[in-house]
Amino acid sequence: MTPLPPPLRTGDYIGVAAPAGYLAEHERFHQGCRLIKDMGFEIFEPEKRWPGHGYLADTDEDRVKELHRLWLHPEVKAIFSLWGGFGSLRLLDNLDLDLILAHPKLFIGFSDITVLHNHIVDKTSMMCLHGPGLASLVDCDQPSHERLY
């Protein structure tokens, strides 16, 4: 049986992780947060910043820790990827799939995040959602926002 993440409800907290590339335009993060809030959800850690590590959002170790922390946090009901880019493949060997399976949550993203989706689905059968990253929500039109919602 496929483990399904519970549906989101108005007021739920959504965590944002940056498992791949660095985002130089932090305003896109804040704009994406506002769009999620307009949908009726709350952003967990709305002032989050990623230090950058070359072209990556952070070190491999810290990017995995961030994902694990969000999956473990009881208030976080879904996890949006900040951005695609490059670097997700480097996380696969250290991703705790038992932890992810024990705490099913929607994991949303695209581009390089797809390798994480495929790995999670292949190893756990848990559903992931191929959709815009938080920072790319600002580029989506209203019908796309409605379909995501």
DSSP file (Angstrom, degrees, kcal/mol; ACC not computed):
  #  RESIDUE AA STRUCTURE BP1 BP2  ACC     N-H-->O    O-->H-N    N-H-->O    O-->H-N    TCO  KAPPA ALPHA  PHI   PSI    X-CA   Y-CA   Z-CA
    1    1 A M              0   0    0      0, 0.0     0, 0.0     0, 0.0     0, 0.0   0.000 360.0 360.0 360.0 137.1    0.0    0.0    0.0
    2    2 A T        -     0   0    0      1,-0.1     2,-0.5   124,-0.0   124,-0.1  -0.626 360.0-127.9 -77.8 122.0    1.3    3.5   -0.9
    3    3 A P        -     0   0    0      0, 0.0   124,-1.2     0, 0.0    -1,-0.1  -0.590  27.2-157.0 -71.1 120.7    1.8    5.7    2.1
    4    4 A L        -     0   0    0     -2,-0.5   102,-0.1   122,-0.2   122,-0.1  -0.851  14.8-124.0-101.8 130.1   -0.1    8.9    1.5
    5    5 A P        -     0   0    0      0, 0.0   100,-0.2     0, 0.0     3,-0.1  -0.423  41.5 -98.3 -62.7 145.1    0.9   12.1    3.2
    6    6 A P        -     0   0    0      0, 0.0   100,-0.3     0, 0.0     2,-0.0  -0.324  45.9 -97.0 -63.5 150.1   -2.1   13.6    5.0
    7    7 A P        -     0   0    0      0, 0.0     2,-0.2     0, 0.0    -3,-0.0  -0.319  41.0-108.5 -66.1 151.0   -4.0   16.3    3.2
    8    8 A L        -     0   0    0     -3,-0.1     2,-0.3     4,-0.0    33,-0.0  -0.511  31.4-158.0 -79.3 148.8   -3.1   19.9    4.1
    9    9 A R    >   -     0   0    0     -2,-0.2     3,-2.5     1,-0.0    68,-0.1  -0.918  35.1 -80.6-124.8 152.8   -5.6   22.0    6.0
   10   10 A T  T 3  S+     0   0    0     -2,-0.3    31,-0.2     1,-0.3    30,-0.1  -0.234 118.7  24.6 -50.4 133.6   -5.9   25.8    6.2
   11   11 A G  T 3  S+     0   0    0     29,-3.2    -1,-0.3     1,-0.3    30,-0.2   0.277  87.7 142.2  91.8 -10.6   -3.4   27.1    8.7
   12   12 A D    <   -     0   0    0     -3,-2.5    30,-2.9    28,-0.1     2,-0.4  -0.257  53.5-113.6 -62.3 151.1   -1.0   24.2    8.4
   13   13 A Y  E     -ab  42  76A   0     62,-0.9    64,-3.0    28,-0.2    65,-0.8  -0.717  25.3-160.2 -88.0 136.0    2.8   24.9    8.5
   14   14 A I  E     -ab  43  78A   0     28,-2.8    30,-2.5    -2,-0.4     2,-0.2  -0.974   8.7-147.5-116.2 126.5    4.8   24.4    5.3
   15   15 A G  E     - b   0  79A   0     63,-2.8    65,-3.1    -2,-0.5     2,-0.5  -0.594   6.0-144.4 -88.7 154.3    8.6   24.0    5.7
   16   16 A V  E     - b   0  80A   0     28,-0.4     2,-0.3    -2,-0.2    65,-0.2  -0.984  18.0-177.2-122.4 126.4   11.0   25.2    3.0
   17   17 A A  E     - b   0  81A   0     63,-2.6    65,-3.1    -2,-0.5    66,-0.3  -0.891  21.2-150.9-120.4 152.0   14.2   23.2    2.3
   18   18 A A        +     0   0    0     -2,-0.3    39,-0.2    63,-0.2    40,-0.1  -0.705  28.7 159.5-120.0  77.7   17.0   24.0   -0.2
   19   19 A P        +     0   0    0      0, 0.0    72,-0.1     0, 0.0    -1,-0.1   0.480  69.9  20.1 -79.5   0.2   18.3   20.6   -1.1
   20   20 A A  S    S+     0   0    0      1,-0.4    37,-2.5    63,-0.3    38,-0.4   0.061 105.5  16.7-132.7-119.5   19.9   21.9   -4.3
   21   21 A G  B     -E   56   0B   0     63,-2.5    -1,-0.4    35,-0.3    35,-0.3  -0.114  67.0-105.9 -74.2 160.2   21.0   25.2   -5.7
   22   22 A Y        -     0   0    0     33,-1.9     2,-0.6    31,-0.1    35,-0.1  -0.575  24.6-144.4 -79.2 140.5   21.7   28.5   -4.0
   23   23 A L        -     0   0    0     -2,-0.2    27,-0.2     1,-0.1     3,-0.1  -0.932  15.6-177.5-110.2 110.1   19.2   31.3   -4.5
   24   24 A A  S    S+     0   0    0     -2,-0.6     2,-1.3     1,-0.2    -1,-0.1   0.770  72.5  72.0 -76.8 -26.0   20.8   34.7   -4.8
   25   25 A E    >>  +     0   0    0      1,-0.2     3,-1.7     2,-0.1     4,-0.6  -0.667  58.9 176.0 -94.4  83.5   17.5   36.6   -5.0
   26   26 A H  H >> S+     0   0    0     -2,-1.3     4,-1.7     1,-0.3     3,-0.5   0.746  72.9  71.2 -62.7 -23.2   16.2   36.2   -1.5
   27   27 A E  H 3> S+     0   0    0      1,-0.2     4,-2.7     2,-0.2    -1,-0.3   0.839  90.4  60.7 -61.9 -30.7   13.2   38.4   -2.4
   28   28 A R  H <> S+     0   0    0     -3,-1.7     4,-2.4     2,-0.2    -1,-0.2   0.872 102.0  52.9 -63.5 -35.5   11.9   35.5   -4.4
   29   29 A F  H <X S+     0   0    0     -4,-0.6     4,-2.3    -3,-0.5    -2,-0.2   0.948 111.4  45.1 -61.1 -48.9   11.8   33.4   -1.2
   30   30 A H  H  X S+     0   0    0     -4,-1.7     4,-2.1     1,-0.2    -2,-0.2   0.872 112.2  51.3 -66.3 -37.2    9.7   36.1    0.5
   31   31 A Q  H  X S+     0   0    0     -4,-2.7     4,-1.9     2,-0.2    -1,-0.2   0.914 110.6  49.0 -64.6 -42.2    7.4   36.5   -2.5
   32   32 A G  H  X S+     0   0    0     -4,-2.4     4,-2.1     1,-0.2    -2,-0.2   0.892 109.1  53.4 -63.0 -39.8    6.8   32.7   -2.6
   33   33 A C  H  X S+     0   0    0     -4,-2.3     4,-2.4     1,-0.2    -1,-0.2   0.910 107.3  51.3 -60.0 -42.8    6.1   32.8    1.2
   34   34 A R  H  X S+     0   0    0     -4,-2.1     4,-2.3     1,-0.2    -1,-0.2   0.897 108.5  51.3 -62.9 -39.7    3.5   35.5    0.6
   35   35 A L  H  X S+     0   0    0     -4,-1.9     4,-1.0     2,-0.2    -1,-0.2   0.899 110.4  48.6 -64.9 -39.7    1.8   33.4   -2.1
   36   36 A I  H  <>S+     0   0    0     -4,-2.1     5,-1.8     1,-0.2     3,-0.4   0.901 111.6  49.8 -65.6 -40.8    1.7   30.3    0.2
   37   37 A K  H ><5S+     0   0    0     -4,-2.4     3,-1.6     1,-0.2    -2,-0.2   0.878 105.2  57.5 -65.3 -36.8    0.2   32.5    3.0
   38   38 A D  H 3<5S+     0   0    0     -4,-2.3    -1,-0.2     1,-0.3    -2,-0.2   0.783 101.0  57.7 -63.5 -25.5   -2.4   33.8    0.5
   39   39 A M  T 3<5S-     0   0    0     -4,-1.0    -1,-0.3    -3,-0.4    -2,-0.2   0.559 128.7 -99.7 -79.7  -8.4   -3.4   30.2    0.0
   40   40 A G  T < 5S+     0   0    0     -3,-1.6   -29,-3.2     1,-0.3     2,-0.2   0.555  84.7 115.1 104.8   9.0   -4.1   30.0    3.8
   41   41 A F      < -     0   0    0     -5,-1.8    -1,-0.3   -31,-0.2     2,-0.3  -0.622  57.0-127.3-108.1 168.4   -1.0   28.2    5.0
   42   42 A E  E     -a   13   0A   0    -30,-2.9   -28,-2.8    -2,-0.2     2,-0.5  -0.862  17.8-128.1-112.5 149.4    1.8   29.3    7.3
   43   43 A I  E     -a   14   0A   0     -2,-0.3     2,-0.4   -30,-0.2   -28,-0.2  -0.861  18.4-133.6 -98.5 126.6    5.5   29.2    6.5
   44   44 A F  S    S+     0   0    0    -30,-2.5   -28,-0.4    -2,-0.5     4,-0.1  -0.670  91.1   3.4 -75.9 127.8    7.7   27.5    9.1
   45   45 A E  S >  S-     0   0    0     -2,-0.4     3,-1.8     1,-0.1    -1,-0.3   0.984  75.4-172.8  58.3  64.4   10.8   29.7    9.7
   46   46 A P  T 3  S+     0   0    0      0, 0.0    -1,-0.1     0, 0.0   -13,-0.1   0.618  79.7  53.8 -66.5 -11.0    9.7   32.6    7.4
   47   47 A E  T 3  S+     0   0    0      2,-0.1    -2,-0.1   -17,-0.0   -17,-0.0   0.170  78.4 146.4-106.2  18.1   13.1   34.3    7.8
   48   48 A K    <   -     0   0    0     -3,-1.8     2,-0.4    -4,-0.1   -19,-0.0  -0.222  25.3-172.0 -57.2 139.6   15.2   31.3    6.8
   49   49 A R        -     0   0    0      0, 0.0    -2,-0.1     0, 0.0    -1,-0.0  -0.982  15.9-144.7-131.9 145.7   18.4   32.1    4.9
   50   50 A W        -     0   0    0     -2,-0.4     8,-0.1   -27,-0.2   -27,-0.1  -0.947   9.8-146.3-110.6 130.6   20.8   29.7    3.2
   51   51 A P        -     0   0    0      0, 0.0     7,-0.2     0, 0.0    -1,-0.1   0.732  36.1-126.7 -72.5 -21.7   24.5   30.6    3.4
   52   52 A G        -     0   0    0      5,-2.6     5,-0.3     1,-0.1     2,-0.2   0.279  16.5-151.2  82.9 142.7   25.5   29.3    0.0
   53   53 A H  B >   -F   56   0B   0      3,-2.7     3,-1.7     1,-0.2     2,-0.4  -0.685  66.4 -59.8-148.0  84.2   28.3   26.8   -0.6
   54   54 A G  T 3  S-     0   0    0      1,-0.3    -1,-0.2    -2,-0.2   -32,-0.0  -0.617 120.9 -17.6  68.2-127.9   29.5   27.5   -4.1
   55   55 A Y  T 3  S+     0   0    0     -2,-0.4   -33,-1.9    -3,-0.1    31,-0.3   0.428 126.3  88.5 -87.7   0.8   26.6   26.9   -6.4
   56   56 A L  B <  S-EF  21  53B   0     -3,-1.7    -3,-2.7   -35,-0.3   -35,-0.3  -0.602  83.5-123.1 -97.8 159.7   24.7   25.0   -3.6
   57   57 A A  S    S-     0   0    0    -37,-2.5    -5,-2.6    -5,-0.3     2,-0.3   0.797  87.4 -29.4 -69.4 -28.7   22.4   26.3   -0.9
   58   58 A D  S    S-     0   0    0    -38,-0.4    -5,-0.2    -5,-0.2    -1,-0.1  -0.920  91.0 -51.1-168.4-176.2   24.6   24.8    1.8
   59   59 A T     >  -     0   0    0     -2,-0.3     4,-2.3    -7,-0.1     5,-0.2  -0.290  53.8-111.0 -67.6 160.1   26.9   21.9    2.4
   60   60 A D  H  > S+     0   0    0      1,-0.2     4,-2.1     2,-0.2     5,-0.2   0.934 118.9  51.1 -56.4 -46.7   25.7   18.4    1.5
   61   61 A E  H  > S+     0   0    0      1,-0.2     4,-2.3     2,-0.2    -1,-0.2   0.909 111.9  45.3 -59.9 -45.1   25.6   17.5    5.2
   62   62 A D  H  > S+     0   0    0      2,-0.2     4,-2.2     1,-0.2    -1,-0.2   0.827 109.7  54.7 -72.3 -30.8   23.6   20.6    6.2
   63   63 A R  H  X S+     0   0    0     -4,-2.3     4,-1.8     2,-0.2    -1,-0.2   0.894 111.2  45.3 -68.7 -38.3   21.1   20.2    3.3
   64   64 A V  H  X S+     0   0    0     -4,-2.1     4,-2.7    -5,-0.2     5,-0.2   0.920 111.9  52.2 -67.5 -44.0   20.4   16.6    4.4
   65   65 A K  H  X S+     0   0    0     -4,-2.3     4,-2.9     1,-0.2    -2,-0.2   0.900 107.4  53.2 -58.3 -40.7   20.0   17.7    8.0
   66   66 A E  H  X S+     0   0    0     -4,-2.2     4,-2.2     2,-0.2    -1,-0.2   0.933 110.1  46.7 -61.7 -45.8   17.6   20.4    7.0
   67   67 A L  H  X S+     0   0    0     -4,-1.8     4,-2.4     1,-0.2    -2,-0.2   0.945 114.3  47.4 -60.5 -48.1   15.4   17.9    5.1
   68   68 A H  H  X S+     0   0    0     -4,-2.7     4,-2.2     1,-0.2    -2,-0.2   0.911 110.5  52.3 -60.6 -43.3   15.5   15.4    8.1
   69   69 A R  H  X S+     0   0    0     -4,-2.9     4,-1.6     1,-0.2    -1,-0.2   0.901 111.5  46.5 -60.6 -42.0   14.7   18.2   10.6
   70   70 A L  H  < S+     0   0    0     -4,-2.2    -1,-0.2     1,-0.2    -2,-0.2   0.887 111.4  50.9 -69.4 -38.3   11.6   19.3    8.6
   71   71 A W  H  < S+     0   0    0     -4,-2.4    -1,-0.2     1,-0.2    -2,-0.2   0.866 114.3  45.2 -66.6 -33.6   10.4   15.7    8.1
   72   72 A L  H  < S+     0   0    0     -4,-2.2    -1,-0.2    -5,-0.2    -2,-0.2   0.775  86.9 102.1 -78.3 -26.8   10.7   15.2   11.9
   73   73 A H    ><  -     0   0    0     -4,-1.6     3,-0.7    -5,-0.2    -4,-0.0  -0.415  63.9-150.0 -67.6 122.5    9.1   18.5   13.0
   74   74 A P  T 3  S+     0   0    0      0, 0.0    -1,-0.2     0, 0.0    -4,-0.0   0.757  92.5  52.9 -67.5 -24.4    5.5   17.7   14.1
   75   75 A E  T 3  S+     0   0    0    -63,-0.1   -62,-0.9     2,-0.0     2,-0.6   0.742  88.2  89.4 -82.4 -21.9    4.1   21.1   13.1
   76   76 A V  E <   +b   13   0A   0     -3,-0.7   -62,-0.2    -6,-0.2     3,-0.1  -0.654  48.6 174.8 -80.2 120.4    5.4   20.9    9.5
   77   77 A K  E     +     0   0A   0    -64,-3.0    29,-0.9    -2,-0.6     2,-0.3   0.597  64.9  15.2-103.4 -15.0    2.8   19.3    7.3
   78   78 A A  E     -bc  14 106A   0    -65,-0.8   -63,-2.8    27,-0.2     2,-0.5  -0.978  65.3-137.9-153.6 158.5    4.5   19.7    3.9
   79   79 A I  E     -bc  15 107A   0     27,-3.2    29,-3.0    -2,-0.3     2,-0.4  -0.977  13.0-163.9-127.2 119.9    7.9   20.5    2.5
   80   80 A F  E     -bc  16 108A   0    -65,-3.1   -63,-2.6    -2,-0.5     2,-0.3  -0.833  20.8-128.7 -95.9 135.9    8.5   22.8   -0.4
   81   81 A S  E     -b   17   0A   0     27,-2.8    53,-2.9    -2,-0.4    54,-0.2  -0.664  12.4-142.7 -76.8 140.9   11.8   22.9   -2.1
   82   82 A L  S    S-     0   0    0    -65,-3.1    53,-2.3    -2,-0.3    54,-0.3   0.921  70.6 -23.0 -67.0 -43.6   13.1   26.4   -2.4
   83   83 A W        -     0   0    0    -66,-0.3   -63,-0.3     1,-0.2    -1,-0.2  -0.959  55.2-125.0-163.7 159.8   14.7   26.0   -5.9
   84   84 A G        +     0   0    0     -2,-0.3   -63,-2.5   -64,-0.1     2,-0.6   0.442  53.0 118.0 -87.8-125.7   16.0   23.4   -8.2
   85   85 A G  S    S-     0   0    0    -65,-0.2     2,-0.3   -64,-0.1    27,-0.1  -0.864  71.5 -41.3 104.6-124.2   19.5   23.7   -9.6
   86   86 A F  S    S+     0   0    0     -2,-0.6   -64,-0.0   -31,-0.3    27,-0.0  -0.987  95.5  63.5-145.6 149.2   22.1   21.1   -8.9
   87   87 A G    >   +     0   0    0     -2,-0.3     3,-0.9   -67,-0.1     4,-0.3   0.197  59.9 107.6 126.0 -15.9   23.2   19.0   -5.9
   88   88 A S  G >> S+     0   0    0      1,-0.3     3,-2.2     2,-0.2     4,-0.6   0.873  76.2  62.3 -61.3 -37.7   20.2   16.8   -5.0
   89   89 A L  G >4 S+     0   0    0      1,-0.3     3,-0.9     2,-0.2     4,-0.3   0.825  95.0  62.5 -56.9 -32.3   22.0   13.7   -6.4
   90   90 A R  G <4 S+     0   0    0     -3,-0.9    -1,-0.3     1,-0.2    -2,-0.2   0.604  99.8  55.7 -70.5 -11.1   24.7   14.2   -3.8
   91   91 A L  G X> S+     0   0    0     -3,-2.2     3,-1.4    -4,-0.3     4,-0.7   0.635  79.3  90.4 -94.7 -16.6   22.2   13.7   -0.9
   92   92 A L  G X< S+     0   0    0     -3,-0.9     3,-1.1    -4,-0.6    -1,-0.1   0.853  83.4  52.0 -55.2 -45.0   20.8   10.3   -1.9
   93   93 A D  G 34 S+     0   0    0     -4,-0.3    -1,-0.3     1,-0.2    -2,-0.1   0.727 115.8  42.0 -66.9 -20.7   23.2    8.1    0.1
   94   94 A N  G <4 S+     0   0    0     -3,-1.4     2,-0.4    -4,-0.1    -1,-0.2   0.382  83.1 115.6-107.9   3.0   22.6   10.1    3.3
   95   95 A L    <<  -     0   0    0     -3,-1.1     2,-1.3    -4,-0.7     3,-0.1  -0.617  65.0-135.0 -75.8 125.7   18.8   10.5    3.1
   96   96 A D     >  +     0   0    0     -2,-0.4     4,-1.9     1,-0.2     5,-0.1  -0.677  25.9 179.2 -85.0  94.9   17.1    8.6    6.0
   97   97 A L  H  > S+     0   0    0     -2,-1.3     4,-2.6     1,-0.2    -1,-0.2   0.812  78.0  57.7 -70.2 -30.8   14.3    6.9    4.1
   98   98 A D  H  > S+     0   0    0      2,-0.2     4,-2.0     1,-0.2    -1,-0.2   0.911 107.7  48.3 -64.1 -41.2   13.0    5.2    7.3
   99   99 A L  H  > S+     0   0    0      2,-0.2     4,-0.9     1,-0.2    -2,-0.2   0.927 112.7  48.2 -62.5 -45.8   12.5    8.6    8.9
  100  100 A I  H >< S+     0   0    0     -4,-1.9     3,-0.6     1,-0.2    -2,-0.2   0.909 112.6  48.0 -62.5 -43.5   10.8    9.9    5.8
  101  101 A L  H 3< S+     0   0    0     -4,-2.6    -1,-0.2     1,-0.2    -2,-0.2   0.842 108.5  54.6 -67.2 -33.7    8.5    6.9    5.7
  102  102 A A  H 3< S+     0   0    0     -4,-2.0    -1,-0.2     1,-0.3    -2,-0.2   0.693 117.4  36.5 -73.1 -18.1    7.7    7.2    9.4
  103  103 A H  S << S-     0   0    0     -4,-0.9    -1,-0.3    -3,-0.6    -2,-0.1  -0.548  83.7-162.0-132.6  67.1    6.6   10.9    8.9
  104  104 A P        +     0   0    0      0, 0.0     2,-0.3     0, 0.0    -3,-0.1  -0.285  21.4 159.7 -59.9 128.0    4.8   11.1    5.5
  105  105 A K        -     0   0    0   -100,-0.2     2,-0.2    -5,-0.1   -27,-0.2  -0.982  47.9 -94.4-142.5 151.1    4.6   14.6    4.2
  106  106 A L  E     -c   78   0A   0    -29,-0.9   -27,-3.2    -2,-0.3     2,-0.5  -0.504  36.6-161.2 -63.3 132.8    4.0   16.2    0.8
  107  107 A F  E     -c   79   0A   0     20,-0.3    22,-2.5    -2,-0.2     2,-0.4  -0.979  12.4-168.9-120.7 116.3    7.4   17.0   -0.7
  108  108 A I  E     +cd  80 129A   0    -29,-3.0   -27,-2.8    -2,-0.5     2,-0.3  -0.877  26.8  96.1-117.4 134.5    7.0   19.5   -3.5
  109  109 A G  E     - d   0 130A   0     20,-1.6    22,-1.8    -2,-0.4     2,-0.2  -0.967  38.2-145.7 171.6-177.7    9.6   20.6   -6.1
  110  110 A F    >   +     0   0    0     -2,-0.3     3,-2.0    20,-0.2     2,-0.1  -0.827  59.4  39.5-153.2-171.9   10.9   20.2   -9.6
  111  111 A S  G >  S+     0   0    0      1,-0.3     3,-1.9    -2,-0.2     4,-0.3  -0.384 128.1   3.0  60.2-126.3   14.0   20.3  -11.7
  112  112 A D  G >  S+     0   0    0      1,-0.3     3,-1.1     2,-0.2     4,-0.5   0.711 124.1  71.9 -64.2 -19.5   16.9   18.8   -9.8
  113  113 A I  G X> S+     0   0    0     -3,-2.0     4,-2.1     1,-0.2     3,-0.8   0.731  78.5  79.3 -66.7 -21.9   14.5   17.9   -6.9
  114  114 A T  H <> S+     0   0    0     -3,-1.9     4,-3.0     1,-0.3    -1,-0.2   0.824  84.2  59.9 -57.8 -32.7   13.1   15.2   -9.2
  115  115 A V  H <> S+     0   0    0     -3,-1.1     4,-2.0    -4,-0.3    -1,-0.3   0.883 106.6  47.1 -64.8 -35.8   16.0   12.9   -8.4
  116  116 A L  H <> S+     0   0    0     -3,-0.8     4,-2.8    -4,-0.5     5,-0.2   0.921 111.8  50.7 -68.1 -44.3   14.9   13.1   -4.7
  117  117 A H  H  X S+     0   0    0     -4,-2.1     4,-2.9     1,-0.2     5,-0.3   0.955 111.9  47.1 -55.1 -51.8   11.3   12.4   -5.6
  118  118 A N  H  X S+     0   0    0     -4,-3.0     4,-2.6     1,-0.2    -1,-0.2   0.896 113.1  48.5 -60.5 -41.3   12.3    9.4   -7.7
  119  119 A H  H  X S+     0   0    0     -4,-2.0     4,-2.5    -5,-0.2     5,-0.2   0.928 113.6  46.4 -64.8 -46.2   14.5    8.0   -5.0
  120  120 A I  H  X>S+     0   0    0     -4,-2.8     4,-2.4     2,-0.2     6,-0.6   0.932 115.8  45.2 -63.3 -46.4   11.8    8.5   -2.3
  121  121 A V  H  X5S+     0   0    0     -4,-2.9     4,-1.7    -5,-0.2    -2,-0.2   0.919 114.7  48.9 -63.9 -43.6    9.1    7.0   -4.4
  122  122 A D  H  <5S+     0   0    0     -4,-2.6    -2,-0.2    -5,-0.3    -1,-0.2   0.904 120.6  34.4 -63.2 -42.5   11.3    4.1   -5.5
  123  123 A K  H  <5S+     0   0    0     -4,-2.5    -1,-0.2    -5,-0.2    -2,-0.2   0.734 136.7  17.2 -89.2 -23.5   12.5    3.2   -2.0
  124  124 A T  H  <5S-     0   0    0     -4,-2.4    -3,-0.2    -5,-0.2    -2,-0.2   0.579  84.9-131.3-123.7 -15.8    9.4    4.0    0.1
  125  125 A S     << +     0   0    0     -4,-1.7    -4,-0.2    -5,-0.6     2,-0.2   0.494  57.6 147.1  68.4   6.0    6.5    4.1   -2.4
  126  126 A M        -     0   0    0     -6,-0.6    -1,-0.3  -124,-0.1     2,-0.2  -0.500  52.3-111.9 -73.4 140.5    5.5    7.4   -0.7
  127  127 A M        -     0   0    0   -124,-1.2     2,-0.3    -2,-0.2   -20,-0.3  -0.478  33.0-172.3 -73.1 138.1    3.9   10.0   -3.0
  128  128 A C        -     0   0    0     -2,-0.2     2,-0.6   -22,-0.1   -20,-0.2  -0.835  21.0-124.5-120.5 164.7    5.8   13.2   -3.8
  129  129 A L  E     -d  108   0A   0    -22,-2.5   -20,-1.6    -2,-0.3     2,-0.9  -0.939   8.5-149.8-119.2 114.1    4.4   16.1   -5.8
  130  130 A H  E     +d  109   0A   0     -2,-0.6   -20,-0.2   -22,-0.2   -22,-0.1  -0.724  51.6 121.0 -79.0 110.1    6.2   17.4   -8.8
  131  131 A G        -     0   0    0    -22,-1.8    -2,-0.0    -2,-0.9     0, 0.0  -0.892  63.4 -48.6-158.3-177.5    5.4   21.1   -8.7
  132  132 A P        -     0   0    0      0, 0.0   -51,-0.2     0, 0.0     2,-0.1  -0.241  52.1-117.5 -65.3 148.8    7.0   24.5   -8.6
  133  133 A G    >>  -     0   0    0    -53,-0.1     3,-0.9     1,-0.1     4,-0.8  -0.453  33.9-105.4 -74.2 160.4    9.7   25.4   -6.1
  134  134 A L  G >4 S+     0   0    0    -53,-2.9     3,-1.0     1,-0.3     4,-0.4   0.904 121.1  49.6 -56.6 -43.3    8.8   28.1   -3.6
  135  135 A A  G 34 S+     0   0    0    -53,-2.3     3,-0.3     1,-0.2    -1,-0.3   0.691 109.2  52.7 -73.0 -17.1   11.0   30.7   -5.3
  136  136 A S  G X4 S+     0   0    0     -3,-0.9     3,-1.7   -54,-0.3     4,-0.4   0.510  82.4  88.6 -95.7  -3.8    9.5   29.9   -8.7
  137  137 A L  G X< S+     0   0    0     -3,-1.0     3,-1.5    -4,-0.8    -1,-0.2   0.833  79.2  65.3 -57.4 -31.2    5.9   30.3   -7.6
  138  138 A V  G 3  S+     0   0    0     -4,-0.4    -1,-0.3    -3,-0.3    -2,-0.1   0.713  98.7  53.3 -66.6 -18.5    6.3   34.0   -8.5
  139  139 A D  G <  S+     0   0    0     -3,-1.7    -1,-0.3    -4,-0.1     2,-0.2   0.521  91.4  96.0 -91.6  -7.1    6.6   33.0  -12.1
  140  140 A C  S <  S-     0   0    0     -3,-1.5     2,-0.1    -4,-0.4    -3,-0.0  -0.543  72.0-126.2 -86.2 149.0    3.4   30.9  -12.2
  141  141 A D     >  -     0   0    0     -2,-0.2     4,-2.0     1,-0.1     3,-0.4  -0.374  33.4 -95.7 -85.5 171.9    0.1   32.3  -13.4
  142  142 A Q  H  > S+     0   0    0      1,-0.2     4,-2.5     2,-0.2     5,-0.2   0.886 123.0  54.1 -58.7 -44.0   -3.1   32.3  -11.4
  143  143 A P  H  > S+     0   0    0      0, 0.0     4,-2.1     0, 0.0    -1,-0.2   0.876 108.4  51.3 -60.1 -34.2   -4.5   29.0  -12.9
  144  144 A S  H  > S+     0   0    0     -3,-0.4     4,-2.3     2,-0.2    -2,-0.2   0.907 109.1  50.1 -67.2 -40.9   -1.2   27.3  -12.0
  145  145 A H  H  X S+     0   0    0     -4,-2.0     4,-2.6     1,-0.2    -1,-0.2   0.915 110.5  50.5 -60.8 -43.0   -1.5   28.5   -8.4
  146  146 A E  H  < S+     0   0    0     -4,-2.5    -2,-0.2     1,-0.2    -1,-0.2   0.896 110.0  48.9 -64.8 -40.2   -5.1   27.2   -8.3
  147  147 A R  H  < S+     0   0    0     -4,-2.1    -1,-0.2     1,-0.2    -2,-0.2   0.900 111.7  49.9 -66.3 -39.6   -4.1   23.8   -9.6
  148  148 A L  H  <        0   0    0     -4,-2.3    -2,-0.2     1,-0.3    -1,-0.2   0.933 360.0 360.0 -62.1 -45.3   -1.3   23.6   -7.0
  149  149 A Y     <        0   0    0     -4,-2.6    -1,-0.3    -5,-0.2    -2,-0.2   0.518 360.0 360.0 -60.1 360.0   -3.7   24.6   -4.2
